[in-house]
């Protein structure tokens, strides 16, 4: 796994967390709108005794469990990434990688916040990824 792939795992994990949050919010809203049973349920030979919102609540519970696992995985991943980034000797390179991968900022945003040009930030990012590739090649983190 390359350094960039290693760092981008966190971006992916955070997107998954956002996805589960939005699904849970949708189901909460849906469960508040649902009441009683619908026509199809009334015409079934053995209609369900549970209101439909109960199924939403069950799904919410399942998604909340998955979400808590994803958050725990994300925290562990973030700690591992921070440890690996802290192995870099150049503090500016550390900061650039933290801005770009931990905070999800663009090169332009990072340059503006740090007071440097975008080409300087791009160079530090490239150097940092090259250094991390070497560190990751000799470590068991991933």
Chimera marker file (.cmm) of the C-alpha trace (Angstrom):
<marker_set name="trace">
<marker id="1" x="0.000" y="0.000" z="0.000" r="1" g="1" b="0" radius="0.5"/>
<marker id="2" x="1.356" y="3.418" z="-0.917" r="1" g="1" b="0" radius="0.5"/>
<marker id="3" x="1.509" y="6.284" z="1.554" r="1" g="1" b="0" radius="0.5"/>
<marker id="4" x="-1.251" y="8.083" z="-0.314" r="1" g="1" b="0" radius="0.5"/>
<marker id="5" x="-3.511" y="5.025" z="-0.145" r="1" g="1" b="0" radius="0.5"/>
<marker id="6" x="-2.690" y="4.645" z="3.547" r="1" g="1" b="0" radius="0.5"/>
<marker id="7" x="-3.600" y="8.265" z="4.272" r="1" g="1" b="0" radius="0.5"/>
<marker id="8" x="-6.714" y="8.222" z="2.084" r="1" g="1" b="0" radius="0.5"/>
<marker id="9" x="-8.140" y="5.362" z="4.147" r="1" g="1" b="0" radius="0.5"/>
<marker id="10" x="-9.140" y="7.993" z="6.688" r="1" g="1" b="0" radius="0.5"/>
<marker id="11" x="-10.960" y="10.063" z="4.073" r="1" g="1" b="0" radius="0.5"/>
<marker id="12" x="-12.879" y="6.957" z="2.994" r="1" g="1" b="0" radius="0.5"/>
<marker id="13" x="-13.659" y="6.014" z="6.612" r="1" g="1" b="0" radius="0.5"/>
<marker id="14" x="-15.013" y="9.497" z="7.323" r="1" g="1" b="0" radius="0.5"/>
<marker id="15" x="-17.212" y="9.340" z="4.203" r="1" g="1" b="0" radius="0.5"/>
<marker id="16" x="-18.599" y="6.005" z="5.377" r="1" g="1" b="0" radius="0.5"/>
<marker id="17" x="-19.371" y="7.514" z="8.788" r="1" g="1" b="0" radius="0.5"/>
<marker id="18" x="-21.147" y="10.441" z="7.123" r="1" g="1" b="0" radius="0.5"/>
<marker id="19" x="-23.142" y="7.969" z="5.000" r="1" g="1" b="0" radius="0.5"/>
<marker id="20" x="-24.330" y="5.994" z="8.045" r="1" g="1" b="0" radius="0.5"/>
<marker id="21" x="-25.223" y="9.223" z="9.866" r="1" g="1" b="0" radius="0.5"/>
<marker id="22" x="-27.361" y="10.353" z="6.924" r="1" g="1" b="0" radius="0.5"/>
<marker id="23" x="-29.080" y="6.941" z="6.604" r="1" g="1" b="0" radius="0.5"/>
<marker id="24" x="-29.900" y="6.980" z="10.320" r="1" g="1" b="0" radius="0.5"/>
<marker id="25" x="-31.271" y="10.526" z="10.053" r="1" g="1" b="0" radius="0.5"/>
<marker id="26" x="-33.429" y="9.484" z="7.067" r="1" g="1" b="0" radius="0.5"/>
<marker id="27" x="-34.802" y="6.500" z="8.962" r="1" g="1" b="0" radius="0.5"/>
<marker id="28" x="-35.539" y="8.636" z="12.042" r="1" g="1" b="0" radius="0.5"/>
<marker id="29" x="-37.502" y="11.051" z="9.854" r="1" g="1" b="0" radius="0.5"/>
<marker id="30" x="-39.300" y="8.180" z="8.130" r="1" g="1" b="0" radius="0.5"/>
<marker id="31" x="-40.212" y="6.487" z="11.421" r="1" g="1" b="0" radius="0.5"/>
<marker id="32" x="-41.852" y="9.712" z="12.602" r="1" g="1" b="0" radius="0.5"/>
<marker id="33" x="-43.997" y="9.886" z="9.436" r="1" g="1" b="0" radius="0.5"/>
<marker id="34" x="-45.112" y="6.260" z="9.482" r="1" g="1" b="0" radius="0.5"/>
<marker id="35" x="-48.130" y="5.276" z="11.498" r="1" g="1" b="0" radius="0.5"/>
<marker id="36" x="-50.386" y="2.221" z="11.388" r="1" g="1" b="0" radius="0.5"/>
<marker id="37" x="-50.334" y="-0.353" z="8.630" r="1" g="1" b="0" radius="0.5"/>
<marker id="38" x="-50.874" y="0.215" z="4.938" r="1" g="1" b="0" radius="0.5"/>
<marker id="39" x="-53.418" y="-1.300" z="2.550" r="1" g="1" b="0" radius="0.5"/>
<marker id="40" x="-51.169" y="-4.179" z="1.444" r="1" g="1" b="0" radius="0.5"/>
<marker id="41" x="-50.658" y="-5.301" z="5.021" r="1" g="1" b="0" radius="0.5"/>
<marker id="42" x="-54.434" y="-5.280" z="5.655" r="1" g="1" b="0" radius="0.5"/>
<marker id="43" x="-55.049" y="-7.619" z="2.731" r="1" g="1" b="0" radius="0.5"/>
<marker id="44" x="-52.408" y="-10.188" z="3.660" r="1" g="1" b="0" radius="0.5"/>
<marker id="45" x="-53.559" y="-13.527" z="5.084" r="1" g="1" b="0" radius="0.5"/>
<marker id="46" x="-51.441" y="-12.978" z="8.188" r="1" g="1" b="0" radius="0.5"/>
<marker id="47" x="-50.912" y="-9.250" z="8.624" r="1" g="1" b="0" radius="0.5"/>
<marker id="48" x="-47.923" y="-8.080" z="10.606" r="1" g="1" b="0" radius="0.5"/>
<marker id="49" x="-48.705" y="-7.162" z="14.191" r="1" g="1" b="0" radius="0.5"/>
<marker id="50" x="-45.854" y="-4.636" z="14.384" r="1" g="1" b="0" radius="0.5"/>
<marker id="51" x="-46.363" y="-1.120" z="13.071" r="1" g="1" b="0" radius="0.5"/>
<marker id="52" x="-44.058" y="-0.278" z="10.145" r="1" g="1" b="0" radius="0.5"/>
<marker id="53" x="-42.122" y="2.266" z="12.176" r="1" g="1" b="0" radius="0.5"/>
<marker id="54" x="-40.854" y="-0.603" z="14.344" r="1" g="1" b="0" radius="0.5"/>
<marker id="55" x="-38.982" y="-1.936" z="11.303" r="1" g="1" b="0" radius="0.5"/>
<marker id="56" x="-37.387" y="1.494" z="10.860" r="1" g="1" b="0" radius="0.5"/>
<marker id="57" x="-36.336" y="1.472" z="14.489" r="1" g="1" b="0" radius="0.5"/>
<marker id="58" x="-34.815" y="-1.992" z="14.094" r="1" g="1" b="0" radius="0.5"/>
<marker id="59" x="-32.850" y="-0.826" z="11.061" r="1" g="1" b="0" radius="0.5"/>
<marker id="60" x="-31.766" y="2.323" z="12.912" r="1" g="1" b="0" radius="0.5"/>
<marker id="61" x="-30.482" y="0.172" z="15.767" r="1" g="1" b="0" radius="0.5"/>
<marker id="62" x="-28.520" y="-2.023" z="13.362" r="1" g="1" b="0" radius="0.5"/>
<marker id="63" x="-27.039" y="0.983" z="11.548" r="1" g="1" b="0" radius="0.5"/>
<marker id="64" x="-26.109" y="2.658" z="14.838" r="1" g="1" b="0" radius="0.5"/>
<marker id="65" x="-24.194" y="-0.483" z="15.810" r="1" g="1" b="0" radius="0.5"/>
<marker id="66" x="-22.342" y="-0.463" z="12.472" r="1" g="1" b="0" radius="0.5"/>
<marker id="67" x="-21.712" y="3.268" z="12.865" r="1" g="1" b="0" radius="0.5"/>
<marker id="68" x="-20.158" y="2.855" z="16.307" r="1" g="1" b="0" radius="0.5"/>
<marker id="69" x="-17.830" y="0.165" z="14.901" r="1" g="1" b="0" radius="0.5"/>
<marker id="70" x="-16.864" y="2.431" z="11.981" r="1" g="1" b="0" radius="0.5"/>
<marker id="71" x="-16.135" y="5.314" z="14.354" r="1" g="1" b="0" radius="0.5"/>
<marker id="72" x="-13.911" y="3.084" z="16.493" r="1" g="1" b="0" radius="0.5"/>
<marker id="73" x="-12.041" y="1.897" z="13.375" r="1" g="1" b="0" radius="0.5"/>
<marker id="74" x="-11.670" y="5.505" z="12.235" r="1" g="1" b="0" radius="0.5"/>
<marker id="75" x="-10.207" y="6.604" z="15.571" r="1" g="1" b="0" radius="0.5"/>
<marker id="76" x="-7.640" y="3.781" z="15.504" r="1" g="1" b="0" radius="0.5"/>
<marker id="77" x="-6.758" y="4.583" z="11.900" r="1" g="1" b="0" radius="0.5"/>
<marker id="78" x="-6.375" y="8.288" z="12.686" r="1" g="1" b="0" radius="0.5"/>
<marker id="79" x="-4.073" y="7.540" z="15.632" r="1" g="1" b="0" radius="0.5"/>
<marker id="80" x="-1.935" y="5.270" z="13.417" r="1" g="1" b="0" radius="0.5"/>
<marker id="81" x="-1.752" y="7.930" z="10.704" r="1" g="1" b="0" radius="0.5"/>
<marker id="82" x="-0.748" y="10.615" z="13.212" r="1" g="1" b="0" radius="0.5"/>
<marker id="83" x="2.010" y="8.355" z="14.570" r="1" g="1" b="0" radius="0.5"/>
<marker id="84" x="3.357" y="7.708" z="11.080" r="1" g="1" b="0" radius="0.5"/>
<marker id="85" x="3.234" y="11.410" z="10.124" r="1" g="1" b="0" radius="0.5"/>
<marker id="86" x="5.052" y="12.329" z="13.343" r="1" g="1" b="0" radius="0.5"/>
<marker id="87" x="7.978" y="10.166" z="12.180" r="1" g="1" b="0" radius="0.5"/>
<marker id="88" x="8.755" y="12.822" z="9.578" r="1" g="1" b="0" radius="0.5"/>
<marker id="89" x="11.558" y="15.154" z="10.633" r="1" g="1" b="0" radius="0.5"/>
<marker id="90" x="10.261" y="18.266" z="8.840" r="1" g="1" b="0" radius="0.5"/>
<marker id="91" x="7.450" y="19.948" z="10.794" r="1" g="1" b="0" radius="0.5"/>
<marker id="92" x="6.151" y="21.775" z="7.709" r="1" g="1" b="0" radius="0.5"/>
<marker id="93" x="5.758" y="18.478" z="5.880" r="1" g="1" b="0" radius="0.5"/>
<marker id="94" x="3.917" y="17.054" z="8.883" r="1" g="1" b="0" radius="0.5"/>
<marker id="95" x="1.560" y="20.029" z="8.923" r="1" g="1" b="0" radius="0.5"/>
<marker id="96" x="0.884" y="19.836" z="5.187" r="1" g="1" b="0" radius="0.5"/>
<marker id="97" x="0.010" y="16.132" z="5.411" r="1" g="1" b="0" radius="0.5"/>
<marker id="98" x="-2.168" y="16.710" z="8.463" r="1" g="1" b="0" radius="0.5"/>
<marker id="99" x="-4.058" y="19.528" z="6.729" r="1" g="1" b="0" radius="0.5"/>
<marker id="100" x="-4.519" y="17.564" z="3.507" r="1" g="1" b="0" radius="0.5"/>
<marker id="101" x="-5.289" y="14.101" z="4.848" r="1" g="1" b="0" radius="0.5"/>
<marker id="102" x="-6.456" y="14.411" z="8.452" r="1" g="1" b="0" radius="0.5"/>
<marker id="103" x="-8.469" y="17.571" z="7.997" r="1" g="1" b="0" radius="0.5"/>
<marker id="104" x="-9.396" y="16.946" z="4.354" r="1" g="1" b="0" radius="0.5"/>
<marker id="105" x="-8.269" y="20.359" z="3.124" r="1" g="1" b="0" radius="0.5"/>
<marker id="106" x="-7.223" y="21.085" z="-0.424" r="1" g="1" b="0" radius="0.5"/>
<marker id="107" x="-3.732" y="22.185" z="-1.390" r="1" g="1" b="0" radius="0.5"/>
<marker id="108" x="-5.079" y="25.699" z="-1.955" r="1" g="1" b="0" radius="0.5"/>
<marker id="109" x="-6.757" y="25.838" z="1.473" r="1" g="1" b="0" radius="0.5"/>
<marker id="110" x="-3.621" y="24.495" z="3.144" r="1" g="1" b="0" radius="0.5"/>
<marker id="111" x="-1.445" y="27.067" z="1.358" r="1" g="1" b="0" radius="0.5"/>
<marker id="112" x="-3.716" y="29.896" z="2.440" r="1" g="1" b="0" radius="0.5"/>
<marker id="113" x="-3.768" y="28.769" z="6.087" r="1" g="1" b="0" radius="0.5"/>
<marker id="114" x="-0.020" y="28.194" z="6.249" r="1" g="1" b="0" radius="0.5"/>
<marker id="115" x="0.851" y="31.356" z="4.329" r="1" g="1" b="0" radius="0.5"/>
<marker id="116" x="2.726" y="29.627" z="1.524" r="1" g="1" b="0" radius="0.5"/>
<marker id="117" x="2.179" y="29.204" z="-2.205" r="1" g="1" b="0" radius="0.5"/>
<marker id="118" x="0.219" y="26.256" z="-3.546" r="1" g="1" b="0" radius="0.5"/>
<marker id="119" x="3.333" y="25.023" z="-5.381" r="1" g="1" b="0" radius="0.5"/>
<marker id="120" x="5.285" y="25.022" z="-2.079" r="1" g="1" b="0" radius="0.5"/>
<marker id="121" x="2.502" y="23.032" z="-0.405" r="1" g="1" b="0" radius="0.5"/>
<marker id="122" x="2.318" y="20.631" z="-3.366" r="1" g="1" b="0" radius="0.5"/>
<marker id="123" x="6.067" y="20.071" z="-3.123" r="1" g="1" b="0" radius="0.5"/>
<marker id="124" x="5.911" y="19.421" z="0.632" r="1" g="1" b="0" radius="0.5"/>
<marker id="125" x="2.992" y="17.058" z="0.107" r="1" g="1" b="0" radius="0.5"/>
<marker id="126" x="4.894" y="15.140" z="-2.579" r="1" g="1" b="0" radius="0.5"/>
<marker id="127" x="8.046" y="14.991" z="-0.409" r="1" g="1" b="0" radius="0.5"/>
<marker id="128" x="6.019" y="13.859" z="2.568" r="1" g="1" b="0" radius="0.5"/>
<marker id="129" x="4.346" y="11.075" z="0.608" r="1" g="1" b="0" radius="0.5"/>
<marker id="130" x="7.730" y="9.899" z="-0.682" r="1" g="1" b="0" radius="0.5"/>
<marker id="131" x="9.138" y="9.861" z="2.865" r="1" g="1" b="0" radius="0.5"/>
<marker id="132" x="6.068" y="8.049" z="4.178" r="1" g="1" b="0" radius="0.5"/>
<marker id="133" x="6.388" y="5.446" z="1.416" r="1" g="1" b="0" radius="0.5"/>
<marker id="134" x="9.858" y="4.635" z="2.782" r="1" g="1" b="0" radius="0.5"/>
<marker id="135" x="8.625" y="4.565" z="6.397" r="1" g="1" b="0" radius="0.5"/>
<marker id="136" x="5.652" y="2.349" z="5.547" r="1" g="1" b="0" radius="0.5"/>
<marker id="137" x="7.845" y="-0.022" z="3.550" r="1" g="1" b="0" radius="0.5"/>
<marker id="138" x="9.823" y="-0.791" z="6.727" r="1" g="1" b="0" radius="0.5"/>
<marker id="139" x="6.966" y="-0.771" z="9.254" r="1" g="1" b="0" radius="0.5"/>
<marker id="140" x="4.074" y="-3.067" z="10.047" r="1" g="1" b="0" radius="0.5"/>
<marker id="141" x="1.476" y="-0.257" z="10.190" r="1" g="1" b="0" radius="0.5"/>
<marker id="142" x="-1.315" y="-0.472" z="7.560" r="1" g="1" b="0" radius="0.5"/>
<link id1="1" id2="2" r="1" g="1" b="0" radius="0.2"/>
<link id1="2" id2="3" r="1" g="1" b="0" radius="0.2"/>
<link id1="3" id2="4" r="1" g="1" b="0" radius="0.2"/>
<link id1="4" id2="5" r="1" g="1" b="0" radius="0.2"/>
<link id1="5" id2="6" r="1" g="1" b="0" radius="0.2"/>
<link id1="6" id2="7" r="1" g="1" b="0" radius="0.2"/>
<link id1="7" id2="8" r="1" g="1" b="0" radius="0.2"/>
<link id1="8" id2="9" r="1" g="1" b="0" radius="0.2"/>
<link id1="9" id2="10" r="1" g="1" b="0" radius="0.2"/>
<link id1="10" id2="11" r="1" g="1" b="0" radius="0.2"/>
<link id1="11" id2="12" r="1" g="1" b="0" radius="0.2"/>
<link id1="12" id2="13" r="1" g="1" b="0" radius="0.2"/>
<link id1="13" id2="14" r="1" g="1" b="0" radius="0.2"/>
<link id1="14" id2="15" r="1" g="1" b="0" radius="0.2"/>
<link id1="15" id2="16" r="1" g="1" b="0" radius="0.2"/>
<link id1="16" id2="17" r="1" g="1" b="0" radius="0.2"/>
<link id1="17" id2="18" r="1" g="1" b="0" radius="0.2"/>
<link id1="18" id2="19" r="1" g="1" b="0" radius="0.2"/>
<link id1="19" id2="20" r="1" g="1" b="0" radius="0.2"/>
<link id1="20" id2="21" r="1" g="1" b="0" radius="0.2"/>
<link id1="21" id2="22" r="1" g="1" b="0" radius="0.2"/>
<link id1="22" id2="23" r="1" g="1" b="0" radius="0.2"/>
<link id1="23" id2="24" r="1" g="1" b="0" radius="0.2"/>
<link id1="24" id2="25" r="1" g="1" b="0" radius="0.2"/>
<link id1="25" id2="26" r="1" g="1" b="0" radius="0.2"/>
<link id1="26" id2="27" r="1" g="1" b="0" radius="0.2"/>
<link id1="27" id2="28" r="1" g="1" b="0" radius="0.2"/>
<link id1="28" id2="29" r="1" g="1" b="0" radius="0.2"/>
<link id1="29" id2="30" r="1" g="1" b="0" radius="0.2"/>
<link id1="30" id2="31" r="1" g="1" b="0" radius="0.2"/>
<link id1="31" id2="32" r="1" g="1" b="0" radius="0.2"/>
<link id1="32" id2="33" r="1" g="1" b="0" radius="0.2"/>
<link id1="33" id2="34" r="1" g="1" b="0" radius="0.2"/>
<link id1="34" id2="35" r="1" g="1" b="0" radius="0.2"/>
<link id1="35" id2="36" r="1" g="1" b="0" radius="0.2"/>
<link id1="36" id2="37" r="1" g="1" b="0" radius="0.2"/>
<link id1="37" id2="38" r="1" g="1" b="0" radius="0.2"/>
<link id1="38" id2="39" r="1" g="1" b="0" radius="0.2"/>
<link id1="39" id2="40" r="1" g="1" b="0" radius="0.2"/>
<link id1="40" id2="41" r="1" g="1" b="0" radius="0.2"/>
<link id1="41" id2="42" r="1" g="1" b="0" radius="0.2"/>
<link id1="42" id2="43" r="1" g="1" b="0" radius="0.2"/>
<link id1="43" id2="44" r="1" g="1" b="0" radius="0.2"/>
<link id1="44" id2="45" r="1" g="1" b="0" radius="0.2"/>
<link id1="45" id2="46" r="1" g="1" b="0" radius="0.2"/>
<link id1="46" id2="47" r="1" g="1" b="0" radius="0.2"/>
<link id1="47" id2="48" r="1" g="1" b="0" radius="0.2"/>
<link id1="48" id2="49" r="1" g="1" b="0" radius="0.2"/>
<link id1="49" id2="50" r="1" g="1" b="0" radius="0.2"/>
<link id1="50" id2="51" r="1" g="1" b="0" radius="0.2"/>
<link id1="51" id2="52" r="1" g="1" b="0" radius="0.2"/>
<link id1="52" id2="53" r="1" g="1" b="0" radius="0.2"/>
<link id1="53" id2="54" r="1" g="1" b="0" radius="0.2"/>
<link id1="54" id2="55" r="1" g="1" b="0" radius="0.2"/>
<link id1="55" id2="56" r="1" g="1" b="0" radius="0.2"/>
<link id1="56" id2="57" r="1" g="1" b="0" radius="0.2"/>
<link id1="57" id2="58" r="1" g="1" b="0" radius="0.2"/>
<link id1="58" id2="59" r="1" g="1" b="0" radius="0.2"/>
<link id1="59" id2="60" r="1" g="1" b="0" radius="0.2"/>
<link id1="60" id2="61" r="1" g="1" b="0" radius="0.2"/>
<link id1="61" id2="62" r="1" g="1" b="0" radius="0.2"/>
<link id1="62" id2="63" r="1" g="1" b="0" radius="0.2"/>
<link id1="63" id2="64" r="1" g="1" b="0" radius="0.2"/>
<link id1="64" id2="65" r="1" g="1" b="0" radius="0.2"/>
<link id1="65" id2="66" r="1" g="1" b="0" radius="0.2"/>
<link id1="66" id2="67" r="1" g="1" b="0" radius="0.2"/>
<link id1="67" id2="68" r="1" g="1" b="0" radius="0.2"/>
<link id1="68" id2="69" r="1" g="1" b="0" radius="0.2"/>
<link id1="69" id2="70" r="1" g="1" b="0" radius="0.2"/>
<link id1="70" id2="71" r="1" g="1" b="0" radius="0.2"/>
<link id1="71" id2="72" r="1" g="1" b="0" radius="0.2"/>
<link id1="72" id2="73" r="1" g="1" b="0" radius="0.2"/>
<link id1="73" id2="74" r="1" g="1" b="0" radius="0.2"/>
<link id1="74" id2="75" r="1" g="1" b="0" radius="0.2"/>
<link id1="75" id2="76" r="1" g="1" b="0" radius="0.2"/>
<link id1="76" id2="77" r="1" g="1" b="0" radius="0.2"/>
<link id1="77" id2="78" r="1" g="1" b="0" radius="0.2"/>
<link id1="78" id2="79" r="1" g="1" b="0" radius="0.2"/>
<link id1="79" id2="80" r="1" g="1" b="0" radius="0.2"/>
<link id1="80" id2="81" r="1" g="1" b="0" radius="0.2"/>
<link id1="81" id2="82" r="1" g="1" b="0" radius="0.2"/>
<link id1="82" id2="83" r="1" g="1" b="0" radius="0.2"/>
<link id1="83" id2="84" r="1" g="1" b="0" radius="0.2"/>
<link id1="84" id2="85" r="1" g="1" b="0" radius="0.2"/>
<link id1="85" id2="86" r="1" g="1" b="0" radius="0.2"/>
<link id1="86" id2="87" r="1" g="1" b="0" radius="0.2"/>
<link id1="87" id2="88" r="1" g="1" b="0" radius="0.2"/>
<link id1="88" id2="89" r="1" g="1" b="0" radius="0.2"/>
<link id1="89" id2="90" r="1" g="1" b="0" radius="0.2"/>
<link id1="90" id2="91" r="1" g="1" b="0" radius="0.2"/>
<link id1="91" id2="92" r="1" g="1" b="0" radius="0.2"/>
<link id1="92" id2="93" r="1" g="1" b="0" radius="0.2"/>
<link id1="93" id2="94" r="1" g="1" b="0" radius="0.2"/>
<link id1="94" id2="95" r="1" g="1" b="0" radius="0.2"/>
<link id1="95" id2="96" r="1" g="1" b="0" radius="0.2"/>
<link id1="96" id2="97" r="1" g="1" b="0" radius="0.2"/>
<link id1="97" id2="98" r="1" g="1" b="0" radius="0.2"/>
<link id1="98" id2="99" r="1" g="1" b="0" radius="0.2"/>
<link id1="99" id2="100" r="1" g="1" b="0" radius="0.2"/>
<link id1="100" id2="101" r="1" g="1" b="0" radius="0.2"/>
<link id1="101" id2="102" r="1" g="1" b="0" radius="0.2"/>
<link id1="102" id2="103" r="1" g="1" b="0" radius="0.2"/>
<link id1="103" id2="104" r="1" g="1" b="0" radius="0.2"/>
<link id1="104" id2="105" r="1" g="1" b="0" radius="0.2"/>
<link id1="105" id2="106" r="1" g="1" b="0" radius="0.2"/>
<link id1="106" id2="107" r="1" g="1" b="0" radius="0.2"/>
<link id1="107" id2="108" r="1" g="1" b="0" radius="0.2"/>
<link id1="108" id2="109" r="1" g="1" b="0" radius="0.2"/>
<link id1="109" id2="110" r="1" g="1" b="0" radius="0.2"/>
<link id1="110" id2="111" r="1" g="1" b="0" radius="0.2"/>
<link id1="111" id2="112" r="1" g="1" b="0" radius="0.2"/>
<link id1="112" id2="113" r="1" g="1" b="0" radius="0.2"/>
<link id1="113" id2="114" r="1" g="1" b="0" radius="0.2"/>
<link id1="114" id2="115" r="1" g="1" b="0" radius="0.2"/>
<link id1="115" id2="116" r="1" g="1" b="0" radius="0.2"/>
<link id1="116" id2="117" r="1" g="1" b="0" radius="0.2"/>
<link id1="117" id2="118" r="1" g="1" b="0" radius="0.2"/>
<link id1="118" id2="119" r="1" g="1" b="0" radius="0.2"/>
<link id1="119" id2="120" r="1" g="1" b="0" radius="0.2"/>
<link id1="120" id2="121" r="1" g="1" b="0" radius="0.2"/>
<link id1="121" id2="122" r="1" g="1" b="0" radius="0.2"/>
<link id1="122" id2="123" r="1" g="1" b="0" radius="0.2"/>
<link id1="123" id2="124" r="1" g="1" b="0" radius="0.2"/>
<link id1="124" id2="125" r="1" g="1" b="0" radius="0.2"/>
<link id1="125" id2="126" r="1" g="1" b="0" radius="0.2"/>
<link id1="126" id2="127" r="1" g="1" b="0" radius="0.2"/>
<link id1="127" id2="128" r="1" g="1" b="0" radius="0.2"/>
<link id1="128" id2="129" r="1" g="1" b="0" radius="0.2"/>
<link id1="129" id2="130" r="1" g="1" b="0" radius="0.2"/>
<link id1="130" id2="131" r="1" g="1" b="0" radius="0.2"/>
<link id1="131" id2="132" r="1" g="1" b="0" radius="0.2"/>
<link id1="132" id2="133" r="1" g="1" b="0" radius="0.2"/>
<link id1="133" id2="134" r="1" g="1" b="0" radius="0.2"/>
<link id1="134" id2="135" r="1" g="1" b="0" radius="0.2"/>
<link id1="135" id2="136" r="1" g="1" b="0" radius="0.2"/>
<link id1="136" id2="137" r="1" g="1" b="0" radius="0.2"/>
<link id1="137" id2="138" r="1" g="1" b="0" radius="0.2"/>
<link id1="138" id2="139" r="1" g="1" b="0" radius="0.2"/>
<link id1="139" id2="140" r="1" g="1" b="0" radius="0.2"/>
<link id1="140" id2="141" r="1" g="1" b="0" radius="0.2"/>
<link id1="141" id2="142" r="1" g="1" b="0" radius="0.2"/>
</marker_set>
